[in-house]
Amino acid sequence: MSTPDRNSRKTLVGNVTSRSGDKSVKVTVPFKVPHPRYKKVINRKTVVHVHDEKNETHLGDKVEIMETRPISRFKRWRIVNILNRAIIADAVAVSEVDVVASIKA
């Protein structure tokens, strides 16, 4: 059985919504899906636990994450790079509702 190379791993783009601990962040990945019967587009989100080795992300940053081996009980993703830095200060909390609202705009 051959192992997949690094380039075939899943990558996602989302926003940092929580700095839960040392080297750990939560990233919210929004996506749109049509309703099965009525076909109206519905906004959904997935929250994943991500490994941040250098503790370089802040709340509100837009990041690219990559699937990786299990690092802890929940963490199966790691930060690849930071696409956009947040303008807001660290002291201000960003909720998942704010992130989804910024995606719609």
Biopython code that builds the backbone (N, CA, C, O; Angstrom):
import numpy as np
from Bio.PDB.StructureBuilder import StructureBuilder

atoms = [
    (1, "MET", "N", (0.852, -1.176, 0.000)),
    (1, "MET", "CA", (0.000, 0.000, 0.000)),
    (1, "MET", "C", (0.891, 1.230, 0.000)),
    (1, "MET", "O", (1.748, 1.368, 0.873)),
    (2, "SER", "N", (0.708, 2.116, -0.950)),
    (2, "SER", "CA", (1.550, 3.302, -1.039)),
    (2, "SER", "C", (0.964, 4.426, -0.183)),
    (2, "SER", "O", (-0.251, 4.546, -0.022)),
    (3, "THR", "N", (1.855, 5.231, 0.350)),
    (3, "THR", "CA", (1.409, 6.365, 1.159)),
    (3, "THR", "C", (1.241, 7.579, 0.260)),
    (3, "THR", "O", (2.013, 7.766, -0.680)),
    (4, "PRO", "N", (0.234, 8.410, 0.539)),
    (4, "PRO", "CA", (0.040, 9.601, -0.295)),
    (4, "PRO", "C", (1.148, 10.618, -0.029)),
    (4, "PRO", "O", (1.613, 10.765, 1.101)),
    (5, "ASP", "N", (1.560, 11.309, -1.075)),
    (5, "ASP", "CA", (2.580, 12.334, -0.870)),
    (5, "ASP", "C", (1.939, 13.578, -0.264)),
    (5, "ASP", "O", (0.715, 13.693, -0.189)),
    (6, "ARG", "N", (2.782, 14.497, 0.162)),
    (6, "ARG", "CA", (2.302, 15.684, 0.859)),
    (6, "ARG", "C", (1.386, 16.549, 0.003)),
    (6, "ARG", "O", (0.517, 17.242, 0.533)),
    (7, "ASN", "N", (1.568, 16.514, -1.299)),
    (7, "ASN", "CA", (0.771, 17.380, -2.158)),
    (7, "ASN", "C", (-0.651, 16.890, -2.347)),
    (7, "ASN", "O", (-1.496, 17.646, -2.826)),
    (8, "SER", "N", (-0.943, 15.651, -1.986)),
    (8, "SER", "CA", (-2.296, 15.145, -2.165)),
    (8, "SER", "C", (-3.141, 15.274, -0.900)),
    (8, "SER", "O", (-4.276, 14.799, -0.864)),
    (9, "ARG", "N", (-2.597, 15.915, 0.139)),
    (9, "ARG", "CA", (-3.368, 16.093, 1.369)),
    (9, "ARG", "C", (-4.400, 17.199, 1.201)),
    (9, "ARG", "O", (-4.220, 18.125, 0.411)),
    (10, "LYS", "N", (-5.496, 17.081, 1.969)),
    (10, "LYS", "CA", (-6.552, 18.084, 1.905)),
    (10, "LYS", "C", (-6.050, 19.406, 2.477)),
    (10, "LYS", "O", (-5.309, 19.426, 3.459)),
    (11, "THR", "N", (-6.456, 20.496, 1.860)),
    (11, "THR", "CA", (-6.181, 21.823, 2.402)),
    (11, "THR", "C", (-7.485, 22.599, 2.450)),
    (11, "THR", "O", (-8.339, 22.452, 1.576)),
    (12, "LEU", "N", (-7.635, 23.424, 3.475)),
    (12, "LEU", "CA", (-8.817, 24.257, 3.658)),
    (12, "LEU", "C", (-8.375, 25.667, 4.006)),
    (12, "LEU", "O", (-7.255, 25.882, 4.469)),
    (13, "VAL", "N", (-9.264, 26.627, 3.778)),
    (13, "VAL", "CA", (-9.012, 28.015, 4.159)),
    (13, "VAL", "C", (-10.118, 28.430, 5.109)),
    (13, "VAL", "O", (-11.300, 28.250, 4.818)),
    (14, "GLY", "N", (-9.722, 28.995, 6.267)),
    (14, "GLY", "CA", (-10.698, 29.417, 7.259)),
    (14, "GLY", "C", (-10.148, 30.519, 8.124)),
    (14, "GLY", "O", (-9.048, 31.020, 7.894)),
    (15, "ASN", "N", (-10.923, 30.894, 9.126)),
    (15, "ASN", "CA", (-10.554, 31.975, 10.036)),
    (15, "ASN", "C", (-10.345, 31.446, 11.448)),
    (15, "ASN", "O", (-11.081, 30.577, 11.914)),
    (16, "VAL", "N", (-9.336, 31.980, 12.119)),
    (16, "VAL", "CA", (-9.059, 31.592, 13.499)),
    (16, "VAL", "C", (-10.128, 32.214, 14.390)),
    (16, "VAL", "O", (-10.300, 33.433, 14.398)),
    (17, "THR", "N", (-10.849, 31.378, 15.141)),
    (17, "THR", "CA", (-11.917, 31.881, 16.004)),
    (17, "THR", "C", (-11.613, 31.701, 17.478)),
    (17, "THR", "O", (-12.303, 32.278, 18.318)),
    (18, "SER", "N", (-10.592, 30.913, 17.819)),
    (18, "SER", "CA", (-10.262, 30.701, 19.226)),
    (18, "SER", "C", (-8.814, 30.271, 19.352)),
    (18, "SER", "O", (-8.311, 29.477, 18.557)),
    (19, "ARG", "N", (-8.150, 30.814, 20.372)),
    (19, "ARG", "CA", (-6.810, 30.355, 20.730)),
    (19, "ARG", "C", (-6.989, 29.536, 21.997)),
    (19, "ARG", "O", (-6.918, 30.073, 23.102)),
    (20, "SER", "N", (-7.219, 28.252, 21.842)),
    (20, "SER", "CA", (-7.639, 27.419, 22.961)),
    (20, "SER", "C", (-6.514, 27.038, 23.915)),
    (20, "SER", "O", (-6.788, 26.708, 25.069)),
    (21, "GLY", "N", (-5.276, 27.071, 23.481)),
    (21, "GLY", "CA", (-4.180, 26.698, 24.370)),
    (21, "GLY", "C", (-2.854, 26.943, 23.696)),
    (21, "GLY", "O", (-2.792, 27.596, 22.655)),
    (22, "ASP", "N", (-1.794, 26.427, 24.278)),
    (22, "ASP", "CA", (-0.471, 26.584, 23.698)),
    (22, "ASP", "C", (-0.375, 25.734, 22.434)),
    (22, "ASP", "O", (-0.601, 24.524, 22.474)),
    (23, "LYS", "N", (-0.041, 26.364, 21.323)),
    (23, "LYS", "CA", (0.123, 25.726, 20.016)),
    (23, "LYS", "C", (-1.181, 25.129, 19.476)),
    (23, "LYS", "O", (-1.140, 24.243, 18.623)),
    (24, "SER", "N", (-2.320, 25.593, 19.951)),
    (24, "SER", "CA", (-3.612, 25.085, 19.495)),
    (24, "SER", "C", (-4.548, 26.236, 19.164)),
    (24, "SER", "O", (-4.634, 27.206, 19.917)),
    (25, "VAL", "N", (-5.246, 26.132, 18.046)),
    (25, "VAL", "CA", (-6.255, 27.112, 17.670)),
    (25, "VAL", "C", (-7.451, 26.386, 17.088)),
    (25, "VAL", "O", (-7.350, 25.238, 16.656)),
    (26, "LYS", "N", (-8.593, 27.076, 17.082)),
    (26, "LYS", "CA", (-9.769, 26.570, 16.394)),
    (26, "LYS", "C", (-9.953, 27.417, 15.152)),
    (26, "LYS", "O", (-9.897, 28.646, 15.206)),
    (27, "VAL", "N", (-10.175, 26.744, 14.029)),
    (27, "VAL", "CA", (-10.378, 27.424, 12.758)),
    (27, "VAL", "C", (-11.776, 27.078, 12.258)),
    (27, "VAL", "O", (-12.161, 25.910, 12.210)),
    (28, "THR", "N", (-12.534, 28.116, 11.885)),
    (28, "THR", "CA", (-13.868, 27.934, 11.337)),
    (28, "THR", "C", (-13.781, 28.016, 9.820)),
    (28, "THR", "O", (-13.290, 28.999, 9.266)),
    (29, "VAL", "N", (-14.266, 26.969, 9.155)),
    (29, "VAL", "CA", (-14.241, 26.904, 7.696)),
    (29, "VAL", "C", (-15.681, 26.987, 7.208)),
    (29, "VAL", "O", (-16.434, 26.023, 7.341)),
    (30, "PRO", "N", (-16.077, 28.146, 6.637)),
    (30, "PRO", "CA", (-17.452, 28.269, 6.138)),
    (30, "PRO", "C", (-17.585, 27.671, 4.737)),
    (30, "PRO", "O", (-16.637, 27.686, 3.952)),
    (31, "PHE", "N", (-18.767, 27.149, 4.440)),
    (31, "PHE", "CA", (-19.051, 26.655, 3.097)),
    (31, "PHE", "C", (-20.545, 26.779, 2.839)),
    (31, "PHE", "O", (-21.335, 26.935, 3.769)),
    (32, "LYS", "N", (-20.920, 26.708, 1.581)),
    (32, "LYS", "CA", (-22.320, 26.837, 1.197)),
    (32, "LYS", "C", (-22.773, 25.527, 0.567)),
    (32, "LYS", "O", (-22.029, 24.889, -0.177)),
    (33, "VAL", "N", (-24.002, 25.141, 0.877)),
    (33, "VAL", "CA", (-24.546, 23.890, 0.345)),
    (33, "VAL", "C", (-26.023, 24.124, -0.003)),
    (33, "VAL", "O", (-26.727, 24.792, 0.753)),
    (34, "PRO", "N", (-26.501, 23.591, -1.126)),
    (34, "PRO", "CA", (-27.918, 23.781, -1.452)),
    (34, "PRO", "C", (-28.806, 22.864, -0.617)),
    (34, "PRO", "O", (-28.431, 21.740, -0.287)),
    (35, "HIS", "N", (-29.989, 23.371, -0.286)),
    (35, "HIS", "CA", (-30.962, 22.560, 0.430)),
    (35, "HIS", "C", (-31.388, 21.405, -0.481)),
    (35, "HIS", "O", (-31.605, 21.616, -1.674)),
    (36, "PRO", "N", (-31.513, 20.185, 0.064)),
    (36, "PRO", "CA", (-31.803, 19.024, -0.785)),
    (36, "PRO", "C", (-33.101, 19.147, -1.590)),
    (36, "PRO", "O", (-33.153, 18.719, -2.743)),
    (37, "ARG", "N", (-34.136, 19.720, -1.002)),
    (37, "ARG", "CA", (-35.409, 19.791, -1.708)),
    (37, "ARG", "C", (-35.629, 21.153, -2.366)),
    (37, "ARG", "O", (-36.026, 21.225, -3.529)),
    (38, "TYR", "N", (-35.371, 22.240, -1.617)),
    (38, "TYR", "CA", (-35.748, 23.569, -2.093)),
    (38, "TYR", "C", (-34.628, 24.291, -2.834)),
    (38, "TYR", "O", (-34.864, 25.342, -3.430)),
    (39, "LYS", "N", (-33.424, 23.749, -2.809)),
    (39, "LYS", "CA", (-32.272, 24.274, -3.544)),
    (39, "LYS", "C", (-31.815, 25.664, -3.108)),
    (39, "LYS", "O", (-30.992, 26.277, -3.789)),
    (40, "LYS", "N", (-32.333, 26.177, -1.983)),
    (40, "LYS", "CA", (-31.829, 27.446, -1.471)),
    (40, "LYS", "C", (-30.433, 27.204, -0.894)),
    (40, "LYS", "O", (-30.184, 26.175, -0.266)),
    (41, "VAL", "N", (-29.541, 28.142, -1.108)),
    (41, "VAL", "CA", (-28.177, 27.993, -0.623)),
    (41, "VAL", "C", (-28.149, 28.283, 0.876)),
    (41, "VAL", "O", (-28.625, 29.325, 1.325)),
    (42, "ILE", "N", (-27.589, 27.354, 1.639)),
    (42, "ILE", "CA", (-27.521, 27.460, 3.095)),
    (42, "ILE", "C", (-26.059, 27.621, 3.498)),
    (42, "ILE", "O", (-25.186, 26.921, 2.984)),
    (43, "ASN", "N", (-25.798, 28.544, 4.419)),
    (43, "ASN", "CA", (-24.443, 28.736, 4.937)),
    (43, "ASN", "C", (-24.186, 27.742, 6.064)),
    (43, "ASN", "O", (-24.960, 27.664, 7.017)),
    (44, "ARG", "N", (-23.117, 26.996, 5.955)),
    (44, "ARG", "CA", (-22.720, 26.037, 6.982)),
    (44, "ARG", "C", (-21.296, 26.341, 7.397)),
    (44, "ARG", "O", (-20.615, 27.137, 6.750)),
    (45, "LYS", "N", (-20.840, 25.714, 8.470)),
    (45, "LYS", "CA", (-19.455, 25.897, 8.896)),
    (45, "LYS", "C", (-18.954, 24.629, 9.552)),
    (45, "LYS", "O", (-19.723, 23.848, 10.111)),
    (46, "THR", "N", (-17.649, 24.443, 9.471)),
    (46, "THR", "CA", (-16.977, 23.350, 10.140)),
    (46, "THR", "C", (-15.917, 23.959, 11.041)),
    (46, "THR", "O", (-15.149, 24.819, 10.607)),
    (47, "VAL", "N", (-15.871, 23.519, 12.291)),
    (47, "VAL", "CA", (-14.856, 23.999, 13.220)),
    (47, "VAL", "C", (-13.852, 22.870, 13.431)),
    (47, "VAL", "O", (-14.222, 21.771, 13.844)),
    (48, "VAL", "N", (-12.574, 23.150, 13.144)),
    (48, "VAL", "CA", (-11.533, 22.142, 13.298)),
    (48, "VAL", "C", (-10.476, 22.637, 14.273)),
    (48, "VAL", "O", (-10.215, 23.836, 14.365)),
    (49, "HIS", "N", (-9.877, 21.715, 14.993)),
    (49, "HIS", "CA", (-8.782, 22.012, 15.907)),
    (49, "HIS", "C", (-7.484, 21.899, 15.118)),
    (49, "HIS", "O", (-7.246, 20.903, 14.436)),
    (50, "VAL", "N", (-6.651, 22.925, 15.218)),
    (50, "VAL", "CA", (-5.474, 23.023, 14.363)),
    (50, "VAL", "C", (-4.231, 23.214, 15.212)),
    (50, "VAL", "O", (-4.262, 23.898, 16.235)),
    (51, "HIS", "N", (-3.128, 22.600, 14.776)),
    (51, "HIS", "CA", (-1.835, 22.738, 15.444)),
    (51, "HIS", "C", (-1.110, 23.960, 14.885)),
    (51, "HIS", "O", (-0.906, 24.072, 13.676)),
    (52, "ASP", "N", (-0.723, 24.877, 15.777)),
    (52, "ASP", "CA", (0.010, 26.086, 15.406)),
    (52, "ASP", "C", (1.367, 26.023, 16.102)),
    (52, "ASP", "O", (1.512, 26.489, 17.232)),
    (53, "GLU", "N", (2.353, 25.450, 15.429)),
    (53, "GLU", "CA", (3.654, 25.156, 16.045)),
    (53, "GLU", "C", (4.334, 26.389, 16.622)),
    (53, "GLU", "O", (4.910, 26.319, 17.708)),
    (54, "LYS", "N", (4.281, 27.525, 15.916)),
    (54, "LYS", "CA", (5.018, 28.713, 16.342)),
    (54, "LYS", "C", (4.172, 29.720, 17.107)),
    (54, "LYS", "O", (4.669, 30.792, 17.452)),
    (55, "ASN", "N", (2.907, 29.409, 17.384)),
    (55, "ASN", "CA", (1.995, 30.344, 18.049)),
    (55, "ASN", "C", (1.964, 31.691, 17.346)),
    (55, "ASN", "O", (1.983, 32.733, 18.001)),
    (56, "GLU", "N", (1.917, 31.681, 16.011)),
    (56, "GLU", "CA", (1.986, 32.928, 15.262)),
    (56, "GLU", "C", (0.638, 33.454, 14.790)),
    (56, "GLU", "O", (0.573, 34.564, 14.262)),
    (57, "THR", "N", (-0.429, 32.700, 14.961)),
    (57, "THR", "CA", (-1.740, 33.175, 14.533)),
    (57, "THR", "C", (-2.435, 33.924, 15.653)),
    (57, "THR", "O", (-2.147, 33.723, 16.832)),
    (58, "HIS", "N", (-3.360, 34.795, 15.259)),
    (58, "HIS", "CA", (-4.162, 35.576, 16.201)),
    (58, "HIS", "C", (-5.624, 35.448, 15.816)),
    (58, "HIS", "O", (-5.946, 34.966, 14.730)),
    (59, "LEU", "N", (-6.506, 35.878, 16.699)),
    (59, "LEU", "CA", (-7.933, 35.810, 16.427)),
    (59, "LEU", "C", (-8.266, 36.621, 15.184)),
    (59, "LEU", "O", (-7.817, 37.758, 15.038)),
    (60, "GLY", "N", (-9.049, 36.039, 14.295)),
    (60, "GLY", "CA", (-9.486, 36.725, 13.093)),
    (60, "GLY", "C", (-8.586, 36.527, 11.893)),
    (60, "GLY", "O", (-8.955, 36.937, 10.793)),
    (61, "ASP", "N", (-7.415, 35.915, 12.051)),
    (61, "ASP", "CA", (-6.518, 35.682, 10.918)),
    (61, "ASP", "C", (-7.150, 34.688, 9.943)),
    (61, "ASP", "O", (-7.815, 33.735, 10.351)),
    (62, "LYS", "N", (-6.930, 34.927, 8.649)),
    (62, "LYS", "CA", (-7.360, 33.984, 7.621)),
    (62, "LYS", "C", (-6.179, 33.081, 7.328)),
    (62, "LYS", "O", (-5.114, 33.560, 6.940)),
    (63, "VAL", "N", (-6.357, 31.762, 7.512)),
    (63, "VAL", "CA", (-5.242, 30.828, 7.402)),
    (63, "VAL", "C", (-5.572, 29.692, 6.453)),
    (63, "VAL", "O", (-6.736, 29.370, 6.212)),
    (64, "GLU", "N", (-4.514, 29.092, 5.921)),
    (64, "GLU", "CA", (-4.634, 27.875, 5.135)),
    (64, "GLU", "C", (-4.144, 26.734, 6.012)),
    (64, "GLU", "O", (-3.074, 26.819, 6.615)),
    (65, "ILE", "N", (-4.940, 25.655, 6.083)),
    (65, "ILE", "CA", (-4.573, 24.524, 6.931)),
    (65, "ILE", "C", (-4.475, 23.266, 6.080)),
    (65, "ILE", "O", (-5.098, 23.160, 5.023)),
    (66, "MET", "N", (-3.678, 22.313, 6.564)),
    (66, "MET", "CA", (-3.457, 21.069, 5.839)),
    (66, "MET", "C", (-3.710, 19.887, 6.766)),
    (66, "MET", "O", (-3.388, 19.930, 7.953)),
    (67, "GLU", "N", (-4.284, 18.847, 6.210)),
    (67, "GLU", "CA", (-4.522, 17.617, 6.946)),
    (67, "GLU", "C", (-3.178, 16.974, 7.293)),
    (67, "GLU", "O", (-2.250, 17.003, 6.485)),
    (68, "THR", "N", (-3.074, 16.398, 8.480)),
    (68, "THR", "CA", (-1.821, 15.777, 8.899)),
    (68, "THR", "C", (-2.124, 14.585, 9.805)),
    (68, "THR", "O", (-3.285, 14.263, 10.059)),
    (69, "ARG", "N", (-1.077, 13.946, 10.279)),
    (69, "ARG", "CA", (-1.254, 12.817, 11.181)),
    (69, "ARG", "C", (-1.886, 13.301, 12.488)),
    (69, "ARG", "O", (-1.812, 14.494, 12.785)),
    (70, "PRO", "N", (-2.499, 12.424, 13.271)),
    (70, "PRO", "CA", (-3.057, 12.848, 14.553)),
    (70, "PRO", "C", (-1.975, 13.380, 15.485)),
    (70, "PRO", "O", (-0.993, 12.691, 15.764)),
    (71, "ILE", "N", (-2.157, 14.600, 15.961)),
    (71, "ILE", "CA", (-1.187, 15.228, 16.857)),
    (71, "ILE", "C", (-1.652, 15.103, 18.297)),
    (71, "ILE", "O", (-0.834, 14.945, 19.203)),
    (72, "SER", "N", (-2.957, 15.173, 18.515)),
    (72, "SER", "CA", (-3.526, 14.970, 19.845)),
    (72, "SER", "C", (-4.915, 14.370, 19.666)),
    (72, "SER", "O", (-5.256, 13.893, 18.584)),
    (73, "ARG", "N", (-5.702, 14.396, 20.714)),
    (73, "ARG", "CA", (-7.016, 13.768, 20.657)),
    (73, "ARG", "C", (-7.894, 14.361, 19.553)),
    (73, "ARG", "O", (-8.602, 13.622, 18.868)),
    (74, "PHE", "N", (-7.857, 15.687, 19.372)),
    (74, "PHE", "CA", (-8.705, 16.328, 18.376)),
    (74, "PHE", "C", (-7.939, 16.891, 17.185)),
    (74, "PHE", "O", (-8.513, 17.041, 16.106)),
    (75, "LYS", "N", (-6.677, 17.200, 17.353)),
    (75, "LYS", "CA", (-5.938, 17.908, 16.308)),
    (75, "LYS", "C", (-5.464, 16.968, 15.201)),
    (75, "LYS", "O", (-4.655, 16.067, 15.424)),
    (76, "ARG", "N", (-5.998, 17.212, 13.992)),
    (76, "ARG", "CA", (-5.590, 16.469, 12.801)),
    (76, "ARG", "C", (-5.230, 17.405, 11.659)),
    (76, "ARG", "O", (-5.080, 16.963, 10.520)),
    (77, "TRP", "N", (-5.090, 18.680, 11.948)),
    (77, "TRP", "CA", (-4.777, 19.705, 10.953)),
    (77, "TRP", "C", (-3.627, 20.553, 11.485)),
    (77, "TRP", "O", (-3.407, 20.627, 12.694)),
    (78, "ARG", "N", (-2.887, 21.198, 10.564)),
    (78, "ARG", "CA", (-1.820, 22.109, 10.962)),
    (78, "ARG", "C", (-1.830, 23.326, 10.055)),
    (78, "ARG", "O", (-2.331, 23.274, 8.932)),
    (79, "ILE", "N", (-1.271, 24.422, 10.552)),
    (79, "ILE", "CA", (-1.210, 25.676, 9.805)),
    (79, "ILE", "C", (-0.169, 25.546, 8.696)),
    (79, "ILE", "O", (0.966, 25.143, 8.949)),
    (80, "VAL", "N", (-0.558, 25.890, 7.462)),
    (80, "VAL", "CA", (0.383, 25.920, 6.352)),
    (80, "VAL", "C", (0.942, 27.336, 6.205)),
    (80, "VAL", "O", (2.156, 27.538, 6.224)),
    (81, "ASN", "N", (0.036, 28.318, 6.057)),
    (81, "ASN", "CA", (0.468, 29.709, 6.039)),
    (81, "ASN", "C", (-0.687, 30.621, 6.413)),
    (81, "ASN", "O", (-1.850, 30.219, 6.413)),
    (82, "ILE", "N", (-0.335, 31.861, 6.732)),
    (82, "ILE", "CA", (-1.322, 32.863, 7.116)),
    (82, "ILE", "C", (-1.580, 33.723, 5.891)),
    (82, "ILE", "O", (-0.666, 34.364, 5.371)),
    (83, "LEU", "N", (-2.832, 33.735, 5.427)),
    (83, "LEU", "CA", (-3.170, 34.478, 4.221)),
    (83, "LEU", "C", (-3.404, 35.961, 4.504)),
    (83, "LEU", "O", (-2.878, 36.816, 3.792)),
    (84, "ASN", "N", (-4.188, 36.274, 5.536)),
    (84, "ASN", "CA", (-4.467, 37.660, 5.922)),
    (84, "ASN", "C", (-4.369, 37.789, 7.431)),
    (84, "ASN", "O", (-4.938, 36.987, 8.171)),
    (85, "ARG", "N", (-3.653, 38.790, 7.877)),
    (85, "ARG", "CA", (-3.579, 39.074, 9.310)),
    (85, "ARG", "C", (-4.816, 39.842, 9.744)),
    (85, "ARG", "O", (-5.376, 40.613, 8.965)),
    (86, "ALA", "N", (-5.241, 39.636, 10.972)),
    (86, "ALA", "CA", (-6.385, 40.358, 11.520)),
    (86, "ALA", "C", (-5.971, 41.777, 11.868)),
    (86, "ALA", "O", (-4.847, 42.018, 12.309)),
    (87, "ILE", "N", (-6.887, 42.711, 11.665)),
    (87, "ILE", "CA", (-6.636, 44.110, 11.997)),
    (87, "ILE", "C", (-6.936, 44.375, 13.463)),
    (87, "ILE", "O", (-6.353, 45.277, 14.063)),
    (88, "ILE", "N", (-7.837, 43.600, 14.041)),
    (88, "ILE", "CA", (-8.259, 43.819, 15.421)),
    (88, "ILE", "C", (-7.195, 43.350, 16.402)),
    (88, "ILE", "O", (-6.316, 42.561, 16.053)),
    (89, "ALA", "N", (-7.283, 43.844, 17.634)),
    (89, "ALA", "CA", (-6.331, 43.474, 18.676)),
    (89, "ALA", "C", (-6.679, 42.105, 19.244)),
    (89, "ALA", "O", (-7.796, 41.616, 19.073)),
    (90, "ASP", "N", (-5.708, 41.490, 19.926)),
    (90, "ASP", "CA", (-5.929, 40.170, 20.524)),
    (90, "ASP", "C", (-6.965, 40.195, 21.631)),
    (90, "ASP", "O", (-7.632, 39.190, 21.875)),
    (91, "ALA", "N", (-7.110, 41.334, 22.308)),
    (91, "ALA", "CA", (-8.007, 41.408, 23.455)),
    (91, "ALA", "C", (-9.472, 41.281, 23.048)),
    (91, "ALA", "O", (-10.303, 40.894, 23.870)),
    (92, "VAL", "N", (-9.802, 41.594, 21.819)),
    (92, "VAL", "CA", (-11.181, 41.540, 21.357)),
    (92, "VAL", "C", (-11.475, 40.130, 20.848)),
    (92, "VAL", "O", (-10.784, 39.623, 19.965)),
    (93, "ALA", "N", (-12.505, 39.506, 21.412)),
    (93, "ALA", "CA", (-12.864, 38.150, 21.012)),
    (93, "ALA", "C", (-13.667, 38.179, 19.713)),
    (93, "ALA", "O", (-14.513, 39.053, 19.525)),
    (94, "VAL", "N", (-13.410, 37.244, 18.834)),
    (94, "VAL", "CA", (-14.142, 37.111, 17.579)),
    (94, "VAL", "C", (-14.994, 35.859, 17.680)),
    (94, "VAL", "O", (-14.481, 34.765, 17.915)),
    (95, "SER", "N", (-16.283, 36.023, 17.503)),
    (95, "SER", "CA", (-17.159, 34.864, 17.575)),
    (95, "SER", "C", (-17.329, 34.256, 16.193)),
    (95, "SER", "O", (-16.986, 34.876, 15.186)),
    (96, "GLU", "N", (-17.855, 33.049, 16.151)),
    (96, "GLU", "CA", (-18.080, 32.370, 14.879)),
    (96, "GLU", "C", (-19.123, 33.103, 14.051)),
    (96, "GLU", "O", (-19.076, 33.067, 12.821)),
    (97, "VAL", "N", (-20.068, 33.771, 14.716)),
    (97, "VAL", "CA", (-21.092, 34.544, 14.013)),
    (97, "VAL", "C", (-20.456, 35.710, 13.256)),
    (97, "VAL", "O", (-20.835, 36.001, 12.122)),
    (98, "ASP", "N", (-19.478, 36.381, 13.898)),
    (98, "ASP", "CA", (-18.772, 37.479, 13.246)),
    (98, "ASP", "C", (-18.002, 36.996, 12.019)),
    (98, "ASP", "O", (-17.962, 37.683, 10.998)),
    (99, "VAL", "N", (-17.403, 35.839, 12.115)),
    (99, "VAL", "CA", (-16.633, 35.296, 10.991)),
    (99, "VAL", "C", (-17.545, 34.982, 9.819)),
    (99, "VAL", "O", (-17.224, 35.314, 8.678)),
    (100, "VAL", "N", (-18.680, 34.345, 10.088)),
    (100, "VAL", "CA", (-19.623, 33.997, 9.024)),
    (100, "VAL", "C", (-20.187, 35.276, 8.402)),
    (100, "VAL", "O", (-20.382, 35.336, 7.188)),
    (101, "ALA", "N", (-20.449, 36.296, 9.219)),
    (101, "ALA", "CA", (-20.964, 37.565, 8.703)),
    (101, "ALA", "C", (-19.931, 38.239, 7.795)),
    (101, "ALA", "O", (-20.298, 38.843, 6.787)),
    (102, "SER", "N", (-18.654, 38.142, 8.141)),
    (102, "SER", "CA", (-17.618, 38.748, 7.305)),
    (102, "SER", "C", (-17.452, 37.991, 5.989)),
    (102, "SER", "O", (-17.064, 38.589, 4.986)),
    (103, "ILE", "N", (-17.731, 36.712, 5.973)),
    (103, "ILE", "CA", (-17.638, 35.925, 4.747)),
    (103, "ILE", "C", (-18.747, 36.324, 3.778)),
    (103, "ILE", "O", (-18.525, 36.387, 2.569)),
    (104, "LYS", "N", (-19.943, 36.595, 4.308)),
    (104, "LYS", "CA", (-21.082, 36.966, 3.468)),
    (104, "LYS", "C", (-20.849, 38.320, 2.807)),
    (104, "LYS", "O", (-21.287, 38.544, 1.679)),
    (105, "ALA", "N", (-20.162, 39.223, 3.502)),
    (105, "ALA", "CA", (-19.954, 40.592, 2.973)),
    (105, "ALA", "C", (-18.974, 40.619, 1.836)),
    (105, "ALA", "O", (-18.693, 41.685, 1.288)),
]
sb = StructureBuilder()
sb.init_structure("model")
sb.init_model(0)
sb.init_chain("A")
sb.init_seg("    ")
for serial, (resi, resn, name, xyz) in enumerate(atoms, 1):
    if name == "N":
        sb.init_residue(resn, " ", resi, " ")
    sb.init_atom(name, np.array(xyz, "f"), 0.0, 1.0, " ", f" {name:<3s}", serial, name[0])
structure = sb.get_structure()
